[in-house]
Amino acid sequence: MNAFNGVMTQAMQDELGDNAVIQQHIGQIQAVSFNLGETQKLQQGGGGQEGAAVMDIRGDKGSGQLIILQRQGQEPSMELKLPSGETFNVK
């Protein structure tokens, strides 16, 4: 794991470690990495997603993608997308 991913993992553990959705589906966060390809797909899709970022997240219970949406003038929102396609509002 590179240093950048280590910093992101720690930041997500601090911010989301107690989140009920994360605890239920991911468990203890073990690794977080920036997914450039999925981020570019989301941003190029339009629909106000230009400020979006996709992070791959893995824990002791499962894995998924954390989709972070930043719209101008609003607080960022986060969704967890599981490999099954299910999505859950995280923040």
Biopython code that builds the backbone (N, CA, C, O; Angstrom):
import numpy as np
from Bio.PDB.StructureBuilder import StructureBuilder

atoms = [
    (1, "MET", "N", (0.855, -1.171, 0.000)),
    (1, "MET", "CA", (0.000, 0.000, 0.000)),
    (1, "MET", "C", (0.898, 1.229, 0.000)),
    (1, "MET", "O", (1.831, 1.327, 0.797)),
    (2, "ASN", "N", (0.609, 2.172, -0.904)),
    (2, "ASN", "CA", (1.441, 3.368, -0.932)),
    (2, "ASN", "C", (1.026, 4.332, 0.174)),
    (2, "ASN", "O", (-0.014, 4.154, 0.806)),
    (3, "ALA", "N", (1.845, 5.351, 0.400)),
    (3, "ALA", "CA", (1.611, 6.282, 1.502)),
    (3, "ALA", "C", (0.290, 7.022, 1.349)),
    (3, "ALA", "O", (-0.409, 7.243, 2.337)),
    (4, "PHE", "N", (-0.066, 7.410, 0.118)),
    (4, "PHE", "CA", (-1.316, 8.134, -0.115)),
    (4, "PHE", "C", (-2.512, 7.285, 0.305)),
    (4, "PHE", "O", (-3.410, 7.775, 0.989)),
    (5, "ASN", "N", (-2.530, 6.005, -0.103)),
    (5, "ASN", "CA", (-3.625, 5.126, 0.277)),
    (5, "ASN", "C", (-3.657, 4.890, 1.780)),
    (5, "ASN", "O", (-4.731, 4.741, 2.362)),
    (6, "GLY", "N", (-2.493, 4.855, 2.408)),
    (6, "GLY", "CA", (-2.438, 4.705, 3.862)),
    (6, "GLY", "C", (-3.068, 5.890, 4.574)),
    (6, "GLY", "O", (-3.779, 5.720, 5.564)),
    (7, "VAL", "N", (-2.810, 7.085, 4.073)),
    (7, "VAL", "CA", (-3.400, 8.299, 4.649)),
    (7, "VAL", "C", (-4.916, 8.284, 4.433)),
    (7, "VAL", "O", (-5.675, 8.617, 5.343)),
    (8, "MET", "N", (-5.360, 7.898, 3.222)),
    (8, "MET", "CA", (-6.799, 7.836, 2.945)),
    (8, "MET", "C", (-7.477, 6.803, 3.834)),
    (8, "MET", "O", (-8.569, 7.048, 4.347)),
    (9, "THR", "N", (-6.847, 5.660, 4.018)),
    (9, "THR", "CA", (-7.429, 4.622, 4.868)),
    (9, "THR", "C", (-7.608, 5.141, 6.279)),
    (9, "THR", "O", (-8.668, 4.948, 6.875)),
    (10, "GLN", "N", (-6.603, 5.792, 6.822)),
    (10, "GLN", "CA", (-6.695, 6.325, 8.175)),
    (10, "GLN", "C", (-7.786, 7.392, 8.269)),
    (10, "GLN", "O", (-8.545, 7.417, 9.238)),
    (11, "ALA", "N", (-7.868, 8.265, 7.275)),
    (11, "ALA", "CA", (-8.888, 9.321, 7.283)),
    (11, "ALA", "C", (-10.293, 8.717, 7.247)),
    (11, "ALA", "O", (-11.182, 9.187, 7.957)),
    (12, "MET", "N", (-10.502, 7.690, 6.435)),
    (12, "MET", "CA", (-11.818, 7.050, 6.363)),
    (12, "MET", "C", (-12.130, 6.277, 7.641)),
    (12, "MET", "O", (-13.282, 6.242, 8.073)),
    (13, "GLN", "N", (-11.123, 5.660, 8.247)),
    (13, "GLN", "CA", (-11.340, 4.992, 9.529)),
    (13, "GLN", "C", (-11.797, 6.003, 10.567)),
    (13, "GLN", "O", (-12.707, 5.730, 11.350)),
    (14, "ASP", "N", (-11.160, 7.179, 10.575)),
    (14, "ASP", "CA", (-11.518, 8.215, 11.542)),
    (14, "ASP", "C", (-12.919, 8.765, 11.278)),
    (14, "ASP", "O", (-13.688, 8.988, 12.213)),
    (15, "GLU", "N", (-13.250, 8.983, 10.001)),
    (15, "GLU", "CA", (-14.527, 9.619, 9.650)),
    (15, "GLU", "C", (-15.698, 8.646, 9.650)),
    (15, "GLU", "O", (-16.799, 9.012, 10.060)),
    (16, "LEU", "N", (-15.483, 7.421, 9.202)),
    (16, "LEU", "CA", (-16.602, 6.498, 8.991)),
    (16, "LEU", "C", (-16.537, 5.223, 9.816)),
    (16, "LEU", "O", (-17.405, 4.360, 9.686)),
    (17, "GLY", "N", (-15.537, 5.091, 10.649)),
    (17, "GLY", "CA", (-15.355, 3.846, 11.403)),
    (17, "GLY", "C", (-16.549, 3.447, 12.247)),
    (17, "GLY", "O", (-16.779, 2.256, 12.455)),
    (18, "ASP", "N", (-17.320, 4.418, 12.744)),
    (18, "ASP", "CA", (-18.478, 4.135, 13.584)),
    (18, "ASP", "C", (-19.796, 4.189, 12.817)),
    (18, "ASP", "O", (-20.854, 3.992, 13.414)),
    (19, "ASN", "N", (-19.762, 4.449, 11.512)),
    (19, "ASN", "CA", (-20.974, 4.558, 10.712)),
    (19, "ASN", "C", (-21.673, 3.200, 10.641)),
    (19, "ASN", "O", (-21.039, 2.184, 10.355)),
    (20, "ALA", "N", (-22.983, 3.188, 10.903)),
    (20, "ALA", "CA", (-23.740, 1.928, 10.961)),
    (20, "ALA", "C", (-23.722, 1.177, 9.631)),
    (20, "ALA", "O", (-23.594, -0.047, 9.623)),
    (21, "VAL", "N", (-23.846, 1.884, 8.507)),
    (21, "VAL", "CA", (-23.845, 1.233, 7.194)),
    (21, "VAL", "C", (-22.486, 0.599, 6.922)),
    (21, "VAL", "O", (-22.405, -0.538, 6.458)),
    (22, "ILE", "N", (-21.422, 1.341, 7.214)),
    (22, "ILE", "CA", (-20.065, 0.812, 7.014)),
    (22, "ILE", "C", (-19.837, -0.391, 7.915)),
    (22, "ILE", "O", (-19.302, -1.404, 7.467)),
    (23, "GLN", "N", (-20.233, -0.295, 9.174)),
    (23, "GLN", "CA", (-20.050, -1.413, 10.102)),
    (23, "GLN", "C", (-20.788, -2.660, 9.626)),
    (23, "GLN", "O", (-20.262, -3.770, 9.720)),
    (24, "GLN", "N", (-22.012, -2.478, 9.113)),
    (24, "GLN", "CA", (-22.811, -3.621, 8.691)),
    (24, "GLN", "C", (-22.253, -4.317, 7.461)),
    (24, "GLN", "O", (-22.228, -5.546, 7.406)),
    (25, "HIS", "N", (-21.803, -3.546, 6.470)),
    (25, "HIS", "CA", (-21.427, -4.137, 5.186)),
    (25, "HIS", "C", (-19.921, -4.267, 4.959)),
    (25, "HIS", "O", (-19.479, -5.160, 4.237)),
    (26, "ILE", "N", (-19.142, -3.392, 5.564)),
    (26, "ILE", "CA", (-17.685, -3.392, 5.371)),
    (26, "ILE", "C", (-16.966, -3.895, 6.616)),
    (26, "ILE", "O", (-15.968, -4.611, 6.525)),
    (27, "GLY", "N", (-17.481, -3.512, 7.773)),
    (27, "GLY", "CA", (-16.843, -3.874, 9.037)),
    (27, "GLY", "C", (-15.697, -2.928, 9.338)),
    (27, "GLY", "O", (-15.744, -1.751, 8.980)),
    (28, "GLN", "N", (-14.679, -3.435, 9.988)),
    (28, "GLN", "CA", (-13.483, -2.652, 10.299)),
    (28, "GLN", "C", (-12.778, -2.309, 8.993)),
    (28, "GLN", "O", (-12.372, -3.204, 8.252)),
    (29, "ILE", "N", (-12.629, -1.013, 8.705)),
    (29, "ILE", "CA", (-11.990, -0.589, 7.460)),
    (29, "ILE", "C", (-10.525, -0.992, 7.476)),
    (29, "ILE", "O", (-9.782, -0.640, 8.392)),
    (30, "GLN", "N", (-10.114, -1.740, 6.443)),
    (30, "GLN", "CA", (-8.736, -2.202, 6.338)),
    (30, "GLN", "C", (-7.954, -1.498, 5.242)),
    (30, "GLN", "O", (-6.742, -1.319, 5.364)),
    (31, "ALA", "N", (-8.636, -1.093, 4.162)),
    (31, "ALA", "CA", (-7.934, -0.446, 3.056)),
    (31, "ALA", "C", (-8.899, 0.428, 2.263)),
    (31, "ALA", "O", (-10.056, 0.069, 2.043)),
    (32, "VAL", "N", (-8.397, 1.573, 1.842)),
    (32, "VAL", "CA", (-9.137, 2.497, 0.986)),
    (32, "VAL", "C", (-8.177, 2.963, -0.096)),
    (32, "VAL", "O", (-7.039, 3.334, 0.193)),
    (33, "SER", "N", (-8.635, 2.943, -1.341)),
    (33, "SER", "CA", (-7.792, 3.438, -2.431)),
    (33, "SER", "C", (-8.656, 4.205, -3.433)),
    (33, "SER", "O", (-9.827, 3.887, -3.640)),
    (34, "PHE", "N", (-8.063, 5.200, -4.034)),
    (34, "PHE", "CA", (-8.739, 6.031, -5.031)),
    (34, "PHE", "C", (-8.890, 5.231, -6.310)),
    (34, "PHE", "O", (-7.925, 4.630, -6.782)),
    (35, "ASN", "N", (-10.099, 5.215, -6.885)),
    (35, "ASN", "CA", (-10.362, 4.484, -8.125)),
    (35, "ASN", "C", (-10.487, 5.499, -9.254)),
    (35, "ASN", "O", (-11.569, 6.034, -9.496)),
    (36, "LEU", "N", (-9.394, 5.762, -9.938)),
    (36, "LEU", "CA", (-9.343, 6.786, -10.980)),
    (36, "LEU", "C", (-10.285, 6.454, -12.141)),
    (36, "LEU", "O", (-10.999, 7.335, -12.619)),
    (37, "GLY", "N", (-10.298, 5.223, -12.593)),
    (37, "GLY", "CA", (-11.130, 4.836, -13.724)),
    (37, "GLY", "C", (-12.611, 5.051, -13.458)),
    (37, "GLY", "O", (-13.311, 5.626, -14.291)),
    (38, "GLU", "N", (-13.098, 4.596, -12.302)),
    (38, "GLU", "CA", (-14.513, 4.767, -11.966)),
    (38, "GLU", "C", (-14.851, 6.229, -11.706)),
    (38, "GLU", "O", (-15.954, 6.681, -12.013)),
    (39, "THR", "N", (-13.897, 6.968, -11.139)),
    (39, "THR", "CA", (-14.114, 8.403, -10.919)),
    (39, "THR", "C", (-14.294, 9.116, -12.252)),
    (39, "THR", "O", (-15.198, 9.938, -12.399)),
    (40, "GLN", "N", (-13.444, 8.809, -13.221)),
    (40, "GLN", "CA", (-13.551, 9.443, -14.533)),
    (40, "GLN", "C", (-14.866, 9.095, -15.217)),
    (40, "GLN", "O", (-15.493, 9.964, -15.823)),
    (41, "LYS", "N", (-15.296, 7.832, -15.130)),
    (41, "LYS", "CA", (-16.574, 7.417, -15.722)),
    (41, "LYS", "C", (-17.731, 8.213, -15.116)),
    (41, "LYS", "O", (-18.607, 8.698, -15.831)),
    (42, "LEU", "N", (-17.718, 8.337, -13.812)),
    (42, "LEU", "CA", (-18.786, 9.050, -13.109)),
    (42, "LEU", "C", (-18.799, 10.525, -13.482)),
    (42, "LEU", "O", (-19.860, 11.096, -13.735)),
    (43, "GLN", "N", (-17.624, 11.141, -13.517)),
    (43, "GLN", "CA", (-17.539, 12.559, -13.841)),
    (43, "GLN", "C", (-17.932, 12.836, -15.282)),
    (43, "GLN", "O", (-18.559, 13.858, -15.559)),
    (44, "GLN", "N", (-17.581, 11.954, -16.200)),
    (44, "GLN", "CA", (-17.893, 12.155, -17.613)),
    (44, "GLN", "C", (-19.345, 11.858, -17.939)),
    (44, "GLN", "O", (-19.833, 12.217, -19.011)),
    (45, "GLY", "N", (-20.038, 11.202, -17.013)),
    (45, "GLY", "CA", (-21.436, 10.868, -17.242)),
    (45, "GLY", "C", (-22.373, 12.049, -17.130)),
    (45, "GLY", "O", (-23.550, 11.934, -17.472)),
    (46, "GLY", "N", (-21.876, 13.192, -16.655)),
    (46, "GLY", "CA", (-22.717, 14.375, -16.521)),
    (46, "GLY", "C", (-23.635, 14.261, -15.323)),
    (46, "GLY", "O", (-23.323, 13.561, -14.359)),
    (47, "GLY", "N", (-24.748, 14.936, -15.378)),
    (47, "GLY", "CA", (-25.721, 14.880, -14.289)),
    (47, "GLY", "C", (-25.235, 15.500, -13.006)),
    (47, "GLY", "O", (-25.665, 15.092, -11.927)),
    (48, "GLY", "N", (-24.344, 16.482, -13.090)),
    (48, "GLY", "CA", (-23.866, 17.149, -11.882)),
    (48, "GLY", "C", (-22.856, 16.356, -11.089)),
    (48, "GLY", "O", (-22.650, 16.634, -9.907)),
    (49, "GLN", "N", (-22.216, 15.370, -11.709)),
    (49, "GLN", "CA", (-21.262, 14.508, -11.010)),
    (49, "GLN", "C", (-19.820, 14.959, -11.186)),
    (49, "GLN", "O", (-18.898, 14.204, -10.876)),
    (50, "GLU", "N", (-19.608, 16.172, -11.678)),
    (50, "GLU", "CA", (-18.250, 16.626, -11.979)),
    (50, "GLU", "C", (-17.335, 16.635, -10.749)),
    (50, "GLU", "O", (-16.121, 16.477, -10.882)),
    (51, "GLY", "N", (-17.901, 16.816, -9.569)),
    (51, "GLY", "CA", (-17.100, 16.835, -8.343)),
    (51, "GLY", "C", (-17.074, 15.498, -7.630)),
    (51, "GLY", "O", (-16.794, 15.440, -6.433)),
    (52, "ALA", "N", (-17.360, 14.427, -8.345)),
    (52, "ALA", "CA", (-17.460, 13.108, -7.727)),
    (52, "ALA", "C", (-16.097, 12.429, -7.620)),
    (52, "ALA", "O", (-15.173, 12.727, -8.377)),
    (53, "ALA", "N", (-15.997, 11.516, -6.669)),
    (53, "ALA", "CA", (-14.811, 10.676, -6.516)),
    (53, "ALA", "C", (-15.273, 9.285, -6.103)),
    (53, "ALA", "O", (-16.254, 9.141, -5.375)),
    (54, "VAL", "N", (-14.569, 8.275, -6.567)),
    (54, "VAL", "CA", (-14.885, 6.891, -6.212)),
    (54, "VAL", "C", (-13.675, 6.294, -5.497)),
    (54, "VAL", "O", (-12.545, 6.368, -5.979)),
    (55, "MET", "N", (-13.943, 5.709, -4.351)),
    (55, "MET", "CA", (-12.902, 5.065, -3.555)),
    (55, "MET", "C", (-13.281, 3.595, -3.386)),
    (55, "MET", "O", (-14.425, 3.277, -3.062)),
    (56, "ASP", "N", (-12.322, 2.709, -3.605)),
    (56, "ASP", "CA", (-12.526, 1.297, -3.291)),
    (56, "ASP", "C", (-12.275, 1.136, -1.799)),
    (56, "ASP", "O", (-11.277, 1.625, -1.270)),
    (57, "ILE", "N", (-13.189, 0.447, -1.126)),
    (57, "ILE", "CA", (-13.079, 0.286, 0.323)),
    (57, "ILE", "C", (-13.208, -1.198, 0.655)),
    (57, "ILE", "O", (-14.059, -1.902, 0.112)),
    (58, "ARG", "N", (-12.338, -1.660, 1.565)),
    (58, "ARG", "CA", (-12.326, -3.069, 1.956)),
    (58, "ARG", "C", (-12.236, -3.161, 3.464)),
    (58, "ARG", "O", (-11.506, -2.407, 4.107)),
    (59, "GLY", "N", (-12.989, -4.097, 4.016)),
    (59, "GLY", "CA", (-12.958, -4.315, 5.455)),
    (59, "GLY", "C", (-13.003, -5.786, 5.775)),
    (59, "GLY", "O", (-12.916, -6.632, 4.884)),
    (60, "ASP", "N", (-13.141, -6.094, 7.069)),
    (60, "ASP", "CA", (-13.124, -7.491, 7.483)),
    (60, "ASP", "C", (-14.444, -8.217, 7.202)),
    (60, "ASP", "O", (-14.511, -9.438, 7.347)),
    (61, "LYS", "N", (-15.503, -7.483, 6.798)),
    (61, "LYS", "CA", (-16.786, -8.114, 6.467)),
    (61, "LYS", "C", (-17.091, -8.091, 4.976)),
    (61, "LYS", "O", (-17.901, -8.888, 4.502)),
    (62, "GLY", "N", (-16.462, -7.199, 4.235)),
    (62, "GLY", "CA", (-16.774, -7.101, 2.819)),
    (62, "GLY", "C", (-16.062, -5.940, 2.160)),
    (62, "GLY", "O", (-15.190, -5.303, 2.751)),
    (63, "SER", "N", (-16.454, -5.676, 0.917)),
    (63, "SER", "CA", (-15.832, -4.589, 0.176)),
    (63, "SER", "C", (-16.894, -3.887, -0.662)),
    (63, "SER", "O", (-18.017, -4.371, -0.802)),
    (64, "GLY", "N", (-16.520, -2.749, -1.211)),
    (64, "GLY", "CA", (-17.437, -1.999, -2.057)),
    (64, "GLY", "C", (-16.752, -0.754, -2.573)),
    (64, "GLY", "O", (-15.530, -0.619, -2.519)),
    (65, "GLN", "N", (-17.575, 0.154, -3.075)),
    (65, "GLN", "CA", (-17.072, 1.436, -3.546)),
    (65, "GLN", "C", (-17.781, 2.546, -2.781)),
    (65, "GLN", "O", (-19.003, 2.541, -2.631)),
    (66, "LEU", "N", (-17.004, 3.472, -2.314)),
    (66, "LEU", "CA", (-17.533, 4.648, -1.646)),
    (66, "LEU", "C", (-17.580, 5.757, -2.688)),
    (66, "LEU", "O", (-16.550, 6.164, -3.225)),
    (67, "ILE", "N", (-18.780, 6.240, -2.968)),
    (67, "ILE", "CA", (-18.964, 7.288, -3.969)),
    (67, "ILE", "C", (-19.201, 8.594, -3.233)),
    (67, "ILE", "O", (-20.170, 8.739, -2.488)),
    (68, "ILE", "N", (-18.300, 9.543, -3.455)),
    (68, "ILE", "CA", (-18.354, 10.834, -2.769)),
    (68, "ILE", "C", (-18.790, 11.876, -3.789)),
    (68, "ILE", "O", (-18.141, 12.062, -4.818)),
    (69, "LEU", "N", (-19.894, 12.552, -3.494)),
    (69, "LEU", "CA", (-20.434, 13.564, -4.392)),
    (69, "LEU", "C", (-20.316, 14.935, -3.742)),
    (69, "LEU", "O", (-20.805, 15.148, -2.633)),
    (70, "GLN", "N", (-19.672, 15.852, -4.429)),
    (70, "GLN", "CA", (-19.512, 17.222, -3.940)),
    (70, "GLN", "C", (-20.202, 18.160, -4.922)),
    (70, "GLN", "O", (-19.724, 18.366, -6.037)),
    (71, "ARG", "N", (-21.315, 18.717, -4.506)),
    (71, "ARG", "CA", (-22.016, 19.695, -5.336)),
    (71, "ARG", "C", (-21.748, 21.082, -4.771)),
    (71, "ARG", "O", (-21.688, 21.279, -3.557)),
    (72, "GLN", "N", (-21.590, 22.019, -5.663)),
    (72, "GLN", "CA", (-21.251, 23.384, -5.268)),
    (72, "GLN", "C", (-22.278, 23.921, -4.270)),
    (72, "GLN", "O", (-23.485, 23.849, -4.501)),
    (73, "GLY", "N", (-21.779, 24.456, -3.165)),
    (73, "GLY", "CA", (-22.622, 25.062, -2.146)),
    (73, "GLY", "C", (-23.307, 24.076, -1.221)),
    (73, "GLY", "O", (-24.139, 24.480, -0.409)),
    (74, "GLN", "N", (-22.980, 22.787, -1.321)),
    (74, "GLN", "CA", (-23.602, 21.777, -0.470)),
    (74, "GLN", "C", (-22.540, 20.948, 0.238)),
    (74, "GLN", "O", (-21.393, 20.869, -0.203)),
    (75, "GLU", "N", (-22.939, 20.341, 1.331)),
    (75, "GLU", "CA", (-22.066, 19.399, 2.025)),
    (75, "GLU", "C", (-21.874, 18.172, 1.133)),
    (75, "GLU", "O", (-22.796, 17.792, 0.411)),
    (76, "PRO", "N", (-20.705, 17.550, 1.169)),
    (76, "PRO", "CA", (-20.520, 16.327, 0.372)),
    (76, "PRO", "C", (-21.437, 15.213, 0.884)),
    (76, "PRO", "O", (-21.733, 15.133, 2.076)),
    (77, "SER", "N", (-21.874, 14.368, -0.030)),
    (77, "SER", "CA", (-22.644, 13.193, 0.356)),
    (77, "SER", "C", (-21.851, 11.957, -0.039)),
    (77, "SER", "O", (-21.003, 12.004, -0.930)),
    (78, "MET", "N", (-22.140, 10.846, 0.640)),
    (78, "MET", "CA", (-21.430, 9.598, 0.368)),
    (78, "MET", "C", (-22.422, 8.457, 0.257)),
    (78, "MET", "O", (-23.387, 8.366, 1.017)),
    (79, "GLU", "N", (-22.159, 7.589, -0.711)),
    (79, "GLU", "CA", (-22.931, 6.364, -0.880)),
    (79, "GLU", "C", (-21.968, 5.186, -0.898)),
    (79, "GLU", "O", (-20.842, 5.293, -1.385)),
    (80, "LEU", "N", (-22.424, 4.070, -0.363)),
    (80, "LEU", "CA", (-21.669, 2.829, -0.449)),
    (80, "LEU", "C", (-22.338, 1.960, -1.501)),
    (80, "LEU", "O", (-23.534, 1.681, -1.414)),
    (81, "LYS", "N", (-21.564, 1.532, -2.498)),
    (81, "LYS", "CA", (-22.075, 0.624, -3.527)),
    (81, "LYS", "C", (-21.391, -0.726, -3.339)),
    (81, "LYS", "O", (-20.165, -0.827, -3.374)),
    (82, "LEU", "N", (-22.201, -1.754, -3.141)),
    (82, "LEU", "CA", (-21.682, -3.096, -2.932)),
    (82, "LEU", "C", (-21.505, -3.809, -4.274)),
    (82, "LEU", "O", (-22.091, -3.387, -5.270)),
    (83, "PRO", "N", (-20.712, -4.875, -4.318)),
    (83, "PRO", "CA", (-20.530, -5.633, -5.557)),
    (83, "PRO", "C", (-21.853, -6.143, -6.139)),
    (83, "PRO", "O", (-21.952, -6.361, -7.346)),
    (84, "SER", "N", (-22.854, -6.331, -5.301)),
    (84, "SER", "CA", (-24.174, -6.802, -5.756)),
    (84, "SER", "C", (-24.955, -5.726, -6.507)),
    (84, "SER", "O", (-25.967, -6.015, -7.146)),
    (85, "GLY", "N", (-24.471, -4.469, -6.424)),
    (85, "GLY", "CA", (-25.163, -3.357, -7.043)),
    (85, "GLY", "C", (-26.009, -2.548, -6.073)),
    (85, "GLY", "O", (-26.460, -1.451, -6.402)),
    (86, "GLU", "N", (-26.225, -3.088, -4.875)),
    (86, "GLU", "CA", (-26.982, -2.362, -3.849)),
    (86, "GLU", "C", (-26.236, -1.098, -3.446)),
    (86, "GLU", "O", (-25.008, -1.101, -3.364)),
    (87, "THR", "N", (-26.974, -0.013, -3.192)),
    (87, "THR", "CA", (-26.362, 1.222, -2.707)),
    (87, "THR", "C", (-27.022, 1.643, -1.408)),
    (87, "THR", "O", (-28.208, 1.403, -1.179)),
    (88, "PHE", "N", (-26.216, 2.281, -0.562)),
    (88, "PHE", "CA", (-26.678, 2.728, 0.751)),
    (88, "PHE", "C", (-26.150, 4.134, 1.006)),
    (88, "PHE", "O", (-24.986, 4.427, 0.731)),
    (89, "ASN", "N", (-26.996, 4.988, 1.525)),
    (89, "ASN", "CA", (-26.574, 6.335, 1.898)),
    (89, "ASN", "C", (-25.707, 6.240, 3.155)),
    (89, "ASN", "O", (-26.125, 5.675, 4.166)),
    (90, "VAL", "N", (-24.513, 6.789, 3.081)),
    (90, "VAL", "CA", (-23.581, 6.759, 4.211)),
    (90, "VAL", "C", (-23.578, 8.095, 4.940)),
    (90, "VAL", "O", (-23.553, 8.152, 6.169)),
    (91, "LYS", "N", (-23.606, 9.164, 4.159)),
    (91, "LYS", "CA", (-23.521, 10.506, 4.767)),
    (91, "LYS", "C", (-24.220, 11.500, 3.873)),
    (91, "LYS", "O", (-24.269, 12.688, 4.191)),
]
sb = StructureBuilder()
sb.init_structure("model")
sb.init_model(0)
sb.init_chain("A")
sb.init_seg("    ")
for serial, (resi, resn, name, xyz) in enumerate(atoms, 1):
    if name == "N":
        sb.init_residue(resn, " ", resi, " ")
    sb.init_atom(name, np.array(xyz, "f"), 0.0, 1.0, " ", f" {name:<3s}", serial, name[0])
structure = sb.get_structure()
